[in-house]
């Protein structure tokens, strides 16, 4: 019986929520509103886990008492949230078919039915309903958000871009330029995979126009330029990341190294790494610089360089490379002081930590995602500073 009561509670709560949300609470609590015995009969069916019979009762009740519209909407939402989408669709379709429904009620039912269709995977039907609401200029914000999710799911980036631009004109609560830039980047990746490099570069250009701080666009522009042996253009694109968001500088160090090596500009690249370390710190430029020192001067200078940096900025990757040097054939160059430093660093670090964390929901990952797999927000995953030691601005 307790489980059945818990089944009933969400229906009552949902009804109250709908009433409060759409300003009908006073109407529902009006003393002139009389609940039919059939209403309680329907609730009884719900208690006895007979939802189809309950739906039949509520549909018949609607024919004689239109005051139960909010109850039908709430019940449909309840079924959808339980995953019983077919029952939700049946309720909402029946509501829309009622000629006595006023325009406000019908539009609410259309919005709910569109969400039913979307959850059921009937995306074309859902899209049609949301487009109808947009044309009628009712529930535009909700309809546009729903359409945006559909186009993302279908990877229809052109439609997503146009929808996001419309959404930006009807709401000021959340700027859309960051999301739109990401859609252009998705479009660019698609074009590039299809061998349409010109269109890919055009999409990247549009991304940067709408969001000059779009790191992903710069990374794509740099990588595609590098793929096409346009090294100077690639360097410009990769170095732009420093002005856009230094937290992502680690993503450009290695491709920049390739550019400068192929251009025969090792000294220029070394100078750039020193500048990055002075401005932001960061384990990636330090490791790349240490490996260059090792190649040019040997193990001992590399160990000294890493030890000095790690004493102030401990990190797992730095520790791993220092251990590699300690275990190499030049191990005799490693002093007791170096080993004591390793011991101190180990006590400060936690093993097997993820490399990125979403600043919106806290999701963690080992690789960089431009859209958070958990909360679906764009450009919110950042390197975890204390694990990687990357570009901690408050050092």
C-alpha distance (Angstrom), angle and dihedral (degrees) to the residues before:
residue distance angle dihedral
X1 . . .
X2 3.83 . .
X3 3.80 90.7 .
X4 3.79 90.3 50.9
X5 3.78 91.3 50.6
X6 3.78 89.8 52.4
X7 3.78 87.1 53.7
X8 3.80 90.3 56.5
X9 3.80 97.1 45.8
X10 3.83 96.1 69.8
X11 3.82 90.2 52.4
X12 3.79 91.5 55.0
X13 3.79 92.1 43.5
X14 3.79 91.8 47.7
X15 3.78 91.3 50.7
X16 3.79 90.8 52.8
X17 3.80 91.3 46.1
X18 3.79 92.5 52.5
X19 3.76 91.1 47.0
X20 3.78 93.5 50.4
X21 3.81 93.6 43.3
X22 3.76 96.2 52.6
X23 3.79 98.6 35.7
X24 3.79 97.1 -108.2
X25 3.79 100.2 116.5
X26 3.78 93.3 100.7
X27 3.78 88.8 49.4
X28 3.78 92.7 51.9
X29 3.77 92.9 47.4
X30 3.78 94.3 46.2
X31 3.76 110.0 126.0
X32 3.79 89.7 -130.4
X33 3.80 89.4 64.9
X34 3.80 108.3 95.6
X35 3.78 121.9 -170.0
X36 3.78 113.1 -134.3
X37 3.81 119.5 -129.2
X38 3.80 84.9 -118.7
X39 3.80 88.0 64.9
X40 3.80 90.7 61.6
X41 3.78 89.5 42.6
X42 3.80 88.3 58.3
X43 3.79 91.7 48.8
X44 3.77 89.1 50.4
X45 3.81 89.8 55.9
X46 3.78 88.6 52.5
X47 3.81 90.0 51.6
X48 3.78 89.5 52.3
X49 3.81 92.9 50.1
X50 3.80 93.5 -110.6
X51 3.81 100.7 128.0
X52 3.80 96.7 160.9
X53 3.80 91.5 57.1
X54 3.80 88.8 46.4
X55 3.80 90.5 53.2
X56 3.82 90.9 50.9
X57 3.80 90.2 53.0
X58 3.79 94.4 48.1
X59 3.80 92.4 47.2
X60 3.82 91.0 53.0
X61 3.80 89.6 45.1
X62 3.80 89.9 55.7
X63 3.80 90.0 59.3
X64 3.79 91.6 62.5
X65 3.81 101.0 30.0
X66 3.80 120.9 34.2
X67 3.81 89.6 -176.2
X68 3.81 88.4 85.8
X69 3.83 93.5 69.0
X70 3.80 92.0 105.6
X71 3.78 89.8 51.1
X72 3.80 90.5 53.3
X73 3.79 91.3 49.1
X74 3.80 91.7 48.9
X75 3.79 92.4 45.8
X76 3.80 91.3 50.2
X77 3.79 90.6 50.7
X78 3.80 89.1 48.4
X79 3.81 92.0 54.0
X80 3.81 92.5 46.6
X81 3.79 92.2 51.8
X82 3.79 89.3 50.8
X83 3.79 88.9 53.9
X84 3.80 93.4 -109.5
X85 3.79 92.4 126.9
X86 3.79 97.3 158.3
X87 3.80 90.7 59.8
X88 3.80 91.1 47.4
X89 3.81 90.0 50.8
X90 3.79 91.3 50.4
X91 3.79 92.5 52.3
X92 3.78 95.6 46.2
X93 3.80 94.3 43.8
X94 3.79 89.0 52.5
X95 3.78 90.7 51.2
X96 3.79 93.3 52.1
X97 3.79 90.7 50.0
X98 3.83 91.6 59.7
X99 3.85 109.9 104.3
X100 3.82 92.0 -158.0
X101 3.79 91.8 63.2
X102 3.78 112.9 113.8
X103 3.83 120.2 -131.9
X104 3.80 94.4 -101.0
X105 3.78 92.8 52.0
X106 3.80 92.4 45.0
X107 3.78 92.5 51.6
X108 3.80 91.0 50.2
X109 3.79 89.3 50.9
X110 3.83 90.4 48.8
X111 3.80 90.4 52.1
X112 3.80 91.5 49.9
X113 3.81 93.3 44.9
X114 3.79 90.0 50.8
X115 3.80 89.5 55.1
X116 3.81 89.2 48.1
X117 3.80 90.8 53.7
X118 3.77 91.7 46.1
X119 3.80 92.9 52.4
X120 3.81 90.0 46.4
X121 3.80 90.1 54.3
X122 3.81 93.3 -111.9
X123 3.78 91.1 131.5
X124 3.81 97.6 161.6
X125 3.80 91.7 56.0
X126 3.79 91.6 45.2
X127 3.80 91.2 49.6
X128 3.81 91.7 52.4
X129 3.81 92.3 52.9
X130 3.79 94.2 47.2
X131 3.81 90.6 48.1
X132 3.80 88.8 51.9
X133 3.79 90.6 54.0
X134 3.81 91.5 49.0
X135 3.80 91.7 51.2
X136 3.80 90.3 49.8
X137 3.84 88.9 47.8
X138 3.80 92.9 -128.4
X139 3.80 122.9 129.0
X140 3.80 87.1 -4.7
X141 3.79 96.0 158.6
X142 3.81 93.9 51.0
X143 3.81 92.3 43.5
X144 3.80 92.6 49.4
X145 3.80 91.8 49.2
X146 3.80 89.7 51.0
X147 3.81 91.5 48.6
X148 3.78 90.4 48.8
X149 3.80 90.6 55.4
X150 3.81 90.5 48.6
X151 3.81 93.6 51.4
X152 3.79 90.8 47.1
X153 3.79 89.6 51.6
X154 3.80 90.9 48.9
X155 3.83 91.0 42.3
X156 3.78 88.7 -128.4
X157 3.78 93.4 152.3
X158 3.79 97.6 174.2
X159 3.80 91.2 56.8
X160 3.80 89.7 43.4
X161 3.80 90.3 54.1
X162 3.80 93.6 49.7
X163 3.82 92.1 45.3
X164 3.80 92.7 48.9
X165 3.80 89.9 51.0
X166 3.81 89.9 52.5
X167 3.78 90.3 47.9
X168 3.79 89.9 52.7
X169 3.82 89.4 58.8
X170 3.83 95.0 53.1
X171 3.79 100.9 41.3
X172 3.77 133.9 44.8
X173 3.80 97.2 -179.8
X174 3.80 95.0 92.6
X175 3.81 126.6 22.8
X176 3.79 111.2 -126.5
X177 3.81 101.4 -160.4
X178 3.81 93.5 94.2
X179 3.80 92.8 52.2
X180 3.81 93.5 43.8
X181 3.81 90.2 52.5
X182 3.79 89.2 53.5
X183 3.81 89.9 52.4
X184 3.80 89.7 53.2
X185 3.82 88.3 50.9
X186 3.81 90.5 51.5
X187 3.79 87.7 50.1
X188 3.81 90.5 49.3
X189 3.80 92.3 52.5
X190 3.80 90.6 49.9
X191 3.83 92.7 50.3
X192 3.79 91.7 46.9
X193 3.81 92.2 51.7
X194 3.79 87.8 51.9
X195 3.79 91.2 53.5
X196 3.82 92.9 -108.7
X197 3.80 97.3 130.4
X198 3.81 95.3 161.6
X199 3.80 92.4 55.8
X200 3.81 89.8 44.5
X201 3.81 91.7 55.6
X202 3.81 89.7 46.3
X203 3.81 91.2 53.6
X204 3.82 89.9 49.4
X205 3.79 89.8 50.8
X206 3.81 90.0 52.7
X207 3.80 90.4 49.0
X208 3.79 91.2 54.6
X209 3.79 92.0 45.2
X210 3.79 92.9 55.5
X211 3.81 94.3 38.4
X212 3.83 115.0 19.3
X213 3.81 88.6 -175.0
X214 3.81 95.1 59.4
X215 3.82 103.3 129.6
X216 3.78 92.8 -174.8
X217 3.81 91.7 59.0
X218 3.81 90.9 53.2
X219 3.80 91.8 48.1
X220 3.81 91.4 50.3
X221 3.79 92.5 45.3
X222 3.79 91.0 50.2
X223 3.81 94.5 46.3
X224 3.80 94.4 47.2
X225 3.81 90.9 47.3
X226 3.80 89.8 49.9
X227 3.81 90.5 49.3
X228 3.79 88.3 55.4
X229 3.83 93.6 47.1
X230 3.81 91.5 -109.8
X231 3.78 92.3 136.5
X232 3.80 99.2 162.9
X233 3.82 90.8 53.0
X234 3.80 89.5 46.3
X235 3.82 91.5 53.0
X236 3.81 91.2 51.1
X237 3.81 91.3 50.3
X238 3.81 95.3 46.0
X239 3.81 94.2 46.0
X240 3.82 89.8 51.4
X241 3.83 87.9 71.7
X242 3.80 90.0 74.5
X243 3.81 90.3 65.2
X244 3.81 93.6 40.3
X245 3.81 100.1 50.0
X246 3.83 123.0 -25.3
X247 3.81 89.8 -158.9
X248 3.82 87.0 79.1
X249 3.81 97.1 48.9
X250 3.81 90.4 107.6
X251 3.82 88.2 66.9
X252 3.83 92.8 62.3
X253 3.81 103.3 41.4
X254 3.80 97.3 84.8
X255 3.82 97.4 42.1
X256 3.81 88.4 47.5
X257 3.79 88.8 52.2
X258 3.82 89.1 55.6
X259 3.81 91.2 49.9
X260 3.80 94.5 49.9
X261 3.82 93.2 43.1
X262 3.80 92.4 51.8
X263 3.82 88.6 48.2
X264 3.81 91.3 49.3
X265 3.81 91.1 -119.9
X266 3.81 102.4 130.2
X267 3.80 93.4 141.7
X268 3.81 91.5 52.9
X269 3.79 90.5 50.8
X270 3.82 92.1 48.4
X271 3.81 89.8 52.5
X272 3.81 90.1 49.7
X273 3.83 91.8 51.9
X274 3.81 91.2 51.8
X275 3.81 89.4 51.1
X276 3.80 91.9 51.0
X277 3.80 91.8 49.4
X278 3.80 91.5 49.7
X279 3.80 93.7 49.1
X280 3.79 103.0 37.9
X281 3.77 112.8 -1.1
X282 3.78 113.9 -139.7
X283 3.78 135.4 171.1
X284 3.82 96.9 -125.3
X285 3.84 97.0 60.8
X286 3.79 89.0 41.4
X287 3.83 92.4 53.9
X288 3.80 93.4 45.4
X289 3.81 89.9 49.1
X290 3.82 91.4 46.9
X291 3.81 91.1 52.8
X292 3.79 90.3 50.4
X293 3.83 90.0 50.5
X294 3.80 89.4 49.7
X295 3.80 91.7 52.2
X296 3.80 93.8 46.3
X297 3.83 103.2 34.3
X298 3.81 108.4 14.0
X299 3.83 139.5 -111.0
X300 3.81 100.7 -56.7
X301 3.83 96.7 58.8
X302 3.80 89.1 44.5
X303 3.81 91.7 51.8
X304 3.81 91.3 48.1
X305 3.81 91.4 49.2
X306 3.82 93.8 49.5
X307 3.81 93.6 43.2
X308 3.78 92.1 53.8
X309 3.79 92.6 49.8
X310 3.82 95.8 41.7
X311 3.77 91.8 52.7
X312 3.82 87.8 68.8
X313 3.80 100.3 27.3
X314 3.83 112.0 33.7
X315 3.80 116.5 -168.1
X316 3.79 140.0 162.8
X317 3.83 96.8 -119.7
X318 3.80 91.4 47.9
X319 3.78 90.7 49.4
X320 3.79 91.4 49.9
X321 3.79 92.8 52.6
X322 3.80 92.5 45.6
X323 3.80 88.9 52.8
X324 3.80 89.9 50.0
X325 3.78 89.4 55.6
X326 3.81 91.5 45.8
X327 3.80 90.6 53.5
X328 3.80 94.9 44.9
X329 3.79 125.9 102.6
X330 3.81 88.9 -90.8
X331 3.80 92.1 61.7
X332 3.80 91.2 126.4
X333 3.81 87.2 74.0
X334 3.80 90.9 63.0
X335 3.79 110.6 95.7
X336 3.80 131.1 -153.9
X337 3.80 86.9 -105.7
X338 3.82 89.6 60.8
X339 3.80 92.2 49.5
X340 3.81 91.9 49.0
X341 3.79 88.5 51.7
X342 3.81 89.8 52.9
X343 3.80 89.9 52.3
X344 3.80 91.9 51.3
X345 3.79 92.0 48.0
X346 3.80 93.4 50.1
X347 3.80 91.1 57.6
X348 3.81 89.8 55.9
X349 3.77 97.5 53.0
X350 3.79 134.7 74.7
X351 3.75 117.6 -145.0
X352 3.80 128.1 -125.5
X353 3.77 97.0 17.1
X354 3.82 121.6 158.7
X355 3.79 118.4 -105.4
X356 3.83 99.7 -137.8
X357 3.78 135.9 41.5
X358 3.79 131.7 -168.5
X359 3.80 111.0 -119.2
X360 3.81 90.0 -154.5
X361 3.82 105.1 50.0
X362 3.81 105.4 4.4
X363 3.82 96.6 -113.0
X364 3.81 111.5 159.2
X365 3.80 128.9 -151.9
X366 3.76 142.1 173.7
X367 3.81 93.0 -132.8
X368 3.78 134.6 42.8
X369 3.82 115.8 -94.3
X370 3.79 118.8 -173.8
X371 3.81 90.3 -156.1
X372 3.80 115.0 43.3
X373 3.84 108.7 -118.0
X374 3.80 89.3 -146.4
X375 3.82 108.9 44.5
X376 3.84 97.0 15.7
X377 3.82 91.8 -130.0
X378 3.80 117.9 146.1
X379 3.83 126.8 -122.0
X380 3.81 94.2 1.9
X381 3.83 101.0 117.8
X382 3.79 111.8 97.2
X383 3.83 133.2 175.1
X384 3.79 112.2 -89.4
X385 3.76 100.1 -114.9
X386 3.78 102.1 -155.6
X387 3.81 92.9 49.5
X388 3.79 100.6 44.0
X389 3.79 98.2 25.4
X390 3.81 89.2 -135.8
X391 3.81 119.2 162.3
X392 3.77 100.4 -40.5
X393 3.79 101.8 -171.7
X394 3.81 96.2 -160.3
X395 3.80 96.8 55.0
